[in-house]
Amino acid sequence: MRSLFRVFWGALLIPILFHPFDTLAQTTPKYSNEFLSIGVGARALGMSNAMTSVVDDVTAAYWNPAALTDIEYRYQFAFQHAAYFAGVANYDYVGAAMAIDTDSHLGLAIIRLGIDDIPDTRLLFDDQGRIDYSRIQFFSTSDVAFILSYARGVSFIGGEDFVEGGGLTFGTSFKVIRRKIGAFATAWGFGLDLSAKYRFNDWDFGLMIRDISTTFNAWSIDKEALRSSFSQTNNSLPSNTLELTLPKMIFGASRTFTLSDKISMLASADLVFTFDGRRNVLVSSKLSSLDPQMGFEFGYENKFFLRMGFGNFQRVKDFSTGDASSESTFWSFQPNMGMGVKLDDFTIDYALTDIGNVAESPYSHVFSIRYSLEALPGIYARNKRRVKKREAKDEN
């Protein structure tokens, strides 16, 4: 356990030592690459994204790459589609994972948030000043991320207690980001994530540091395509720029409780630390802001699951009094719920969560599908190092 705490405290200090946050927080956008903060997988969305220590499937490439070693299959694939704002924006995710050997896994995730068929009305008026709808053209805007992840377990920390307890794994993700706004602006970005996961008795702990390298997006603007429109509206042309995404650290803990022979309950909590100045979250300061997330999952025979979660705590102004000058505020939070069913190699998950208005209700219906292929014989991810140790003891 002492080695584990050294690892966690070292990870806590890395962002602080290598990034002058007081300066960077004032010069960088607070919400950069936010499409990568939505989350993937209906299971996670139903549990309010409290997944850092929980995830044990292909979506670990996004949530915590170190948890890829918990996958019990040689190959695993996942797909998700969701819609924002009555279907105006589409959010898609495709993931794949593969076991390299008994101690390491490789993962891949592709995430896209896009809006298609946006009307370009710059040429709406012809040379005579008349409206000509045939002159309207359409363009798309999209944010795409390619994430390549690698995870490996270690057996030199903690000695025999480590092996029997479940073990420590480390993971890393390399991200390539492509952002595009029609033919007007494009950007390439690169970043690195680091993570760890530790299992001790019935507890799971996870640590994820997103953008530990600071993710860089280099924007290229086509000024000639915008010059005419901007000059008519007396606006200054945007210029090529470098957009930075500061590190974000997430610490999670979870535990599974056996309620009966067939029913279990999983409880998890994540603490999300951001370092880009004050945010409207539960705990806020100039250096760091803290946003908690909590999730619960009830399982029946490990085949049927019911989930709920709470997150997105914010202080909201109360405008119901009709007094615009009133400073009355109250705390709000976002509840989520979902369910899942496991059918042999297929798993289907559903979440009811607030990711955009798809109807009169502010909540969206999200489905994701996971397919597993070729179970790892005799080795189950959470206990594989313990199994190997037992086999070695039996041989002796």
C-alpha positions as CSV (number, residue, x, y, z in Angstrom):
1,M,0.0,0.0,0.0
2,R,2.9,2.4,0.7
3,S,4.1,2.0,-2.9
4,L,0.6,2.7,-4.1
5,F,0.4,5.9,-2.2
6,R,3.8,7.0,-3.5
7,V,2.5,6.5,-7.0
8,F,-0.7,8.5,-6.4
9,W,1.1,11.3,-4.7
10,G,3.7,11.5,-7.4
11,A,0.9,11.7,-10.0
12,L,-0.7,14.5,-8.0
13,L,2.4,16.5,-8.1
14,I,3.3,16.0,-11.8
15,P,0.8,18.6,-13.2
16,I,1.7,21.1,-10.6
17,L,5.4,20.8,-11.1
18,F,5.4,21.0,-14.9
19,H,2.6,23.6,-15.5
20,P,2.5,27.1,-14.2
21,F,-1.3,27.0,-13.8
22,D,-1.8,30.6,-12.5
23,T,-0.3,31.9,-15.8
24,L,-1.7,29.4,-18.2
25,A,-5.2,29.5,-16.7
26,Q,-5.4,33.2,-17.7
27,T,-4.2,32.7,-21.3
28,T,-5.9,29.4,-22.3
29,P,-9.6,28.7,-23.0
30,K,-11.4,27.2,-20.0
31,Y,-13.4,24.7,-22.1
32,S,-11.0,23.4,-24.8
33,N,-11.7,20.1,-26.5
34,E,-14.8,19.7,-24.4
35,F,-16.2,17.1,-26.8
36,L,-13.7,14.7,-25.1
37,S,-15.4,15.3,-21.7
38,I,-18.8,14.0,-22.7
39,G,-17.9,10.3,-22.1
40,V,-18.5,7.1,-24.0
41,G,-20.6,4.0,-23.3
42,A,-24.2,4.0,-22.1
43,R,-23.1,2.3,-18.9
44,A,-20.9,5.2,-18.0
45,L,-23.4,7.8,-18.9
46,G,-26.0,6.1,-16.7
47,M,-23.6,6.2,-13.8
48,S,-22.8,9.9,-14.3
49,N,-19.3,9.1,-15.7
50,A,-18.0,7.7,-12.3
51,M,-15.9,5.1,-14.2
52,T,-12.2,5.7,-13.4
53,S,-12.0,2.8,-11.0
54,V,-14.9,0.8,-12.4
55,V,-14.3,0.4,-16.1
56,D,-13.3,-3.1,-17.2
57,D,-14.1,-3.2,-20.9
58,V,-13.1,-1.8,-24.2
59,T,-14.2,1.7,-23.2
60,A,-11.2,1.8,-20.8
61,A,-9.2,3.3,-23.7
62,Y,-11.1,6.4,-23.0
63,W,-11.9,6.3,-19.2
64,N,-8.7,4.7,-17.8
65,P,-6.3,2.9,-20.2
66,A,-4.7,1.1,-17.3
67,A,-8.0,-0.9,-16.9
68,L,-7.7,-2.4,-20.4
69,T,-5.9,-5.4,-18.6
70,D,-9.2,-6.1,-16.9
71,I,-10.8,-7.2,-20.1
72,E,-11.5,-11.0,-20.0
73,Y,-11.5,-11.4,-23.8
74,R,-8.8,-11.4,-26.4
75,Y,-10.8,-9.1,-28.6
76,Q,-13.6,-6.6,-27.7
77,F,-15.5,-4.0,-29.8
78,A,-18.0,-1.3,-28.9
79,F,-20.2,1.2,-30.8
80,Q,-22.3,4.1,-29.6
81,H,-24.5,6.7,-31.4
82,A,-26.2,9.6,-29.7
83,A,-27.8,12.9,-30.8
84,Y,-27.7,16.5,-29.5
85,F,-30.3,19.2,-29.8
86,A,-33.1,17.3,-31.6
87,G,-30.6,15.5,-33.8
88,V,-28.8,18.6,-35.1
89,A,-25.5,17.3,-33.7
90,N,-24.4,13.6,-33.9
91,Y,-22.0,12.1,-31.3
92,D,-20.4,8.7,-32.3
93,Y,-17.9,6.4,-30.7
94,V,-16.2,3.2,-32.0
95,G,-13.8,1.3,-29.8
96,A,-11.6,-1.9,-30.1
97,A,-9.3,-3.7,-27.7
98,M,-6.9,-6.6,-28.1
99,A,-4.9,-8.6,-25.6
100,I,-1.2,-8.6,-26.5
101,D,-0.3,-11.2,-23.8
102,T,-1.5,-12.0,-20.3
103,D,-0.2,-8.8,-18.8
104,S,-0.8,-6.2,-21.5
105,H,-3.6,-4.8,-23.7
106,L,-3.9,-2.5,-26.6
107,G,-6.9,-0.2,-27.2
108,L,-8.3,2.1,-29.8
109,A,-11.1,4.7,-29.7
110,I,-12.5,7.0,-32.3
111,I,-14.8,9.8,-31.2
112,R,-16.7,12.3,-33.4
113,L,-19.0,15.1,-32.6
114,G,-20.3,16.8,-35.7
115,I,-22.9,19.0,-37.2
116,D,-23.7,18.5,-40.8
117,D,-25.6,20.5,-43.4
118,I,-25.1,24.0,-42.0
119,P,-26.3,26.6,-44.5
120,D,-23.7,29.1,-45.7
121,T,-25.6,32.3,-46.4
122,R,-22.6,34.5,-47.3
123,L,-23.8,34.5,-50.9
124,L,-27.5,34.6,-50.2
125,F,-27.8,38.0,-52.1
126,D,-27.0,38.2,-55.8
127,D,-25.3,41.2,-57.5
128,Q,-28.6,43.0,-57.7
129,G,-29.2,42.7,-53.9
130,R,-32.0,40.2,-54.3
131,I,-32.3,37.0,-52.2
132,D,-31.4,33.9,-54.2
133,Y,-31.9,30.7,-52.1
134,S,-30.1,28.7,-54.8
135,R,-26.9,30.4,-53.9
136,I,-26.9,28.8,-50.4
137,Q,-24.3,26.2,-49.9
138,F,-23.8,23.8,-47.0
139,F,-20.9,22.8,-44.9
140,S,-20.1,20.6,-41.8
141,T,-18.2,21.1,-38.6
142,S,-16.7,18.2,-36.7
143,D,-14.4,17.4,-33.8
144,V,-12.7,14.0,-34.2
145,A,-10.3,12.3,-31.8
146,F,-8.2,9.2,-32.4
147,I,-7.0,7.5,-29.2
148,L,-4.4,4.8,-29.1
149,S,-4.0,3.2,-25.6
150,Y,-1.6,0.7,-24.0
151,A,-1.8,-0.9,-20.6
152,R,0.5,-3.3,-18.7
153,G,0.4,-4.8,-15.3
154,V,3.4,-4.8,-13.0
155,S,4.4,-7.3,-10.4
156,F,7.4,-5.7,-8.7
157,I,5.5,-3.3,-6.4
158,G,4.1,-4.6,-3.1
159,G,5.6,-8.1,-3.2
160,E,3.3,-11.0,-2.5
161,D,0.6,-8.9,-1.0
162,F,0.3,-7.1,-4.3
163,V,-0.1,-10.3,-6.3
164,E,-2.8,-11.7,-4.0
165,G,-4.6,-8.4,-3.7
166,G,-5.2,-8.0,-7.4
167,G,-2.4,-5.9,-8.6
168,L,-1.4,-2.6,-10.1
169,T,-1.5,-1.6,-13.8
170,F,-0.4,1.4,-15.7
171,G,-1.7,2.8,-18.9
172,T,-1.1,5.6,-21.4
173,S,-3.0,7.1,-24.3
174,F,-1.8,9.0,-27.3
175,K,-4.4,11.3,-28.8
176,V,-4.6,12.8,-32.3
177,I,-7.3,15.5,-32.7
178,R,-8.7,16.8,-35.9
179,R,-11.1,19.7,-35.8
180,K,-12.7,21.3,-38.8
181,I,-15.2,24.1,-39.5
182,G,-16.1,23.7,-43.1
183,A,-13.4,25.1,-45.4
184,F,-12.9,28.1,-43.1
185,A,-10.8,26.6,-40.3
186,T,-9.0,23.4,-39.5
187,A,-6.9,22.2,-36.6
188,W,-4.6,19.4,-35.7
189,G,-3.9,18.5,-32.0
190,F,-1.8,16.1,-30.1
191,G,-1.9,15.0,-26.4
192,L,-0.9,12.3,-23.9
193,D,-2.9,10.8,-21.0
194,L,-1.5,8.7,-18.1
195,S,-3.4,6.4,-15.7
196,A,-3.1,3.7,-13.1
197,K,-5.5,1.2,-11.5
198,Y,-5.1,-0.7,-8.3
199,R,-7.2,-3.5,-6.8
200,F,-6.9,-4.3,-3.1
201,N,-9.2,-6.8,-1.6
202,D,-12.7,-5.7,-2.6
203,W,-11.7,-2.1,-3.5
204,D,-10.7,-0.7,-6.8
205,F,-8.8,2.6,-7.2
206,G,-8.2,4.5,-10.3
207,L,-6.2,7.6,-11.3
208,M,-6.5,9.3,-14.7
209,I,-4.5,12.4,-15.7
210,R,-5.8,13.7,-19.0
211,D,-3.7,15.9,-21.2
212,I,-0.7,15.5,-18.9
213,S,1.5,16.8,-21.7
214,T,-0.9,19.8,-22.3
215,T,-2.8,19.0,-25.5
216,F,-2.0,21.4,-28.4
217,N,-4.4,22.3,-31.1
218,A,-2.9,24.3,-34.0
219,W,-5.6,26.3,-35.9
220,S,-5.3,27.3,-39.5
221,I,-7.7,30.0,-40.7
222,D,-8.6,30.6,-44.4
223,K,-8.8,34.4,-44.2
224,E,-9.6,34.9,-47.9
225,A,-12.8,32.8,-47.5
226,L,-13.9,35.0,-44.6
227,R,-12.6,38.4,-45.6
228,S,-15.7,39.7,-47.5
229,S,-18.2,38.7,-44.8
230,F,-16.1,40.0,-41.9
231,S,-15.5,43.4,-43.6
232,Q,-19.2,43.9,-44.2
233,T,-19.9,43.4,-40.5
234,N,-16.9,45.4,-39.3
235,N,-15.4,42.4,-37.5
236,S,-11.7,41.7,-37.4
237,L,-10.5,38.5,-39.1
238,P,-9.4,35.7,-36.8
239,S,-5.8,34.6,-37.1
240,N,-3.9,31.3,-36.9
241,T,-3.6,30.4,-33.2
242,L,-2.4,27.7,-30.8
243,E,-5.1,26.4,-28.4
244,L,-4.0,24.6,-25.3
245,T,-5.9,22.1,-23.1
246,L,-4.6,22.0,-19.6
247,P,-4.3,18.8,-17.6
248,K,-7.3,17.3,-15.7
249,M,-6.9,14.8,-13.0
250,I,-9.5,12.2,-11.9
251,F,-9.3,10.0,-8.9
252,G,-11.9,7.2,-8.4
253,A,-12.7,4.5,-5.9
254,S,-15.3,1.8,-6.0
255,R,-16.4,-1.4,-4.3
256,T,-18.8,-4.2,-5.1
257,F,-21.1,-5.5,-2.4
258,T,-22.8,-8.9,-2.5
259,L,-26.4,-8.5,-1.4
260,S,-27.5,-12.1,-2.0
261,D,-26.5,-15.1,-4.1
262,K,-27.9,-13.4,-7.2
263,I,-27.9,-9.7,-6.5
264,S,-24.8,-7.4,-6.2
265,M,-24.3,-3.7,-5.9
266,L,-21.5,-1.6,-7.2
267,A,-20.8,1.9,-5.7
268,S,-18.3,4.3,-7.2
269,A,-17.2,7.9,-6.9
270,D,-14.9,10.1,-8.9
271,L,-13.3,13.4,-8.0
272,V,-12.5,15.5,-11.0
273,F,-9.7,18.1,-10.5
274,T,-9.3,20.9,-13.1
275,F,-6.5,23.4,-13.2
276,D,-7.8,26.1,-15.6
277,G,-9.2,28.6,-13.0
278,R,-12.5,28.8,-11.3
279,R,-15.4,26.7,-12.6
280,N,-19.0,26.6,-11.5
281,V,-18.6,23.3,-9.6
282,L,-18.9,22.1,-6.0
283,V,-15.4,23.3,-4.9
284,S,-13.7,26.1,-6.8
285,S,-10.5,28.1,-6.4
286,K,-8.0,30.0,-8.5
287,L,-5.6,27.0,-8.6
288,S,-8.0,24.1,-8.9
289,S,-11.7,23.2,-9.1
290,L,-13.3,20.0,-7.8
291,D,-16.3,18.3,-9.4
292,P,-17.5,15.0,-7.7
293,Q,-19.4,12.2,-9.6
294,M,-21.2,9.3,-8.0
295,G,-22.6,6.1,-9.6
296,F,-24.4,2.9,-8.6
297,E,-25.0,-0.3,-10.4
298,F,-27.3,-3.2,-9.2
299,G,-26.7,-6.5,-10.9
300,Y,-28.8,-9.7,-11.1
301,E,-26.9,-12.9,-11.9
302,N,-24.3,-10.7,-13.6
303,K,-26.7,-10.5,-16.6
304,F,-29.2,-7.8,-15.9
305,F,-28.2,-4.4,-14.5
306,L,-29.9,-1.3,-13.2
307,R,-27.9,1.9,-12.9
308,M,-28.1,5.5,-11.5
309,G,-25.8,8.4,-10.9
310,F,-25.4,12.0,-9.8
311,G,-23.1,14.6,-11.0
312,N,-22.7,18.1,-12.6
313,F,-23.2,20.0,-9.3
314,Q,-23.6,23.7,-10.0
315,R,-24.7,26.8,-8.3
316,V,-27.6,28.4,-10.2
317,K,-29.1,31.8,-9.9
318,D,-32.8,31.9,-8.9
319,F,-34.7,34.0,-11.4
320,S,-38.2,32.9,-10.2
321,T,-38.5,36.0,-8.0
322,G,-38.6,38.3,-11.0
323,D,-36.0,40.5,-9.5
324,A,-33.0,40.7,-11.9
325,S,-30.8,42.2,-9.2
326,S,-31.5,39.3,-6.8
327,E,-28.4,37.3,-5.9
328,S,-30.4,34.3,-4.6
329,T,-28.8,31.1,-5.7
330,F,-29.3,27.4,-5.1
331,W,-27.4,24.2,-5.8
332,S,-28.4,21.9,-8.6
333,F,-27.2,18.5,-9.8
334,Q,-27.9,16.2,-12.7
335,P,-29.4,12.7,-12.1
336,N,-28.9,10.0,-14.6
337,M,-30.1,6.4,-14.9
338,G,-29.7,3.4,-17.2
339,M,-29.8,-0.4,-17.6
340,G,-28.0,-3.1,-19.3
341,V,-28.3,-6.8,-20.4
342,K,-25.5,-9.2,-21.1
343,L,-26.3,-11.9,-23.8
344,D,-23.4,-14.2,-24.1
345,D,-20.9,-12.3,-26.3
346,F,-23.1,-9.2,-26.7
347,T,-23.8,-6.6,-24.1
348,I,-26.5,-3.9,-24.7
349,D,-26.5,-0.8,-22.5
350,Y,-29.0,2.0,-22.3
351,A,-28.8,5.4,-20.5
352,L,-31.2,8.3,-19.9
353,T,-29.0,11.3,-19.5
354,D,-28.9,15.0,-20.2
355,I,-26.5,15.4,-23.2
356,G,-28.8,17.5,-25.3
357,N,-32.5,18.2,-26.2
358,V,-33.7,15.5,-28.5
359,A,-37.4,16.1,-27.7
360,E,-39.5,18.2,-25.3
361,S,-37.6,16.5,-22.5
362,P,-34.1,17.7,-21.8
363,Y,-32.9,14.1,-21.5
364,S,-31.5,11.9,-24.3
365,H,-31.8,8.2,-24.9
366,V,-28.4,6.7,-25.5
367,F,-27.6,3.1,-26.5
368,S,-24.3,1.3,-26.9
369,I,-23.4,-2.2,-28.0
370,R,-20.4,-4.2,-26.9
371,Y,-19.2,-7.4,-28.6
372,S,-16.6,-9.8,-27.1
373,L,-14.7,-12.5,-28.9
374,E,-12.5,-15.3,-27.7
375,A,-12.5,-15.5,-23.9
376,L,-9.0,-15.7,-22.4
377,P,-8.9,-19.4,-21.2
378,G,-8.2,-19.8,-17.5
379,I,-7.3,-16.2,-17.0
380,Y,-9.7,-13.5,-15.8
381,A,-8.5,-10.0,-15.9
382,R,-9.1,-8.9,-12.3
383,N,-7.5,-12.0,-10.9
384,K,-5.1,-13.2,-13.5
385,R,-1.9,-12.3,-11.6
386,R,-3.3,-14.1,-8.5
387,V,-4.1,-17.2,-10.6
388,K,-0.6,-17.2,-12.1
389,K,0.9,-16.9,-8.6
390,R,-1.3,-19.8,-7.3
391,E,-0.2,-22.0,-10.2
392,A,3.4,-21.3,-9.4
393,K,2.8,-22.2,-5.8
394,D,1.1,-25.5,-6.8
395,E,4.1,-26.4,-9.0
396,N,6.5,-25.9,-6.1
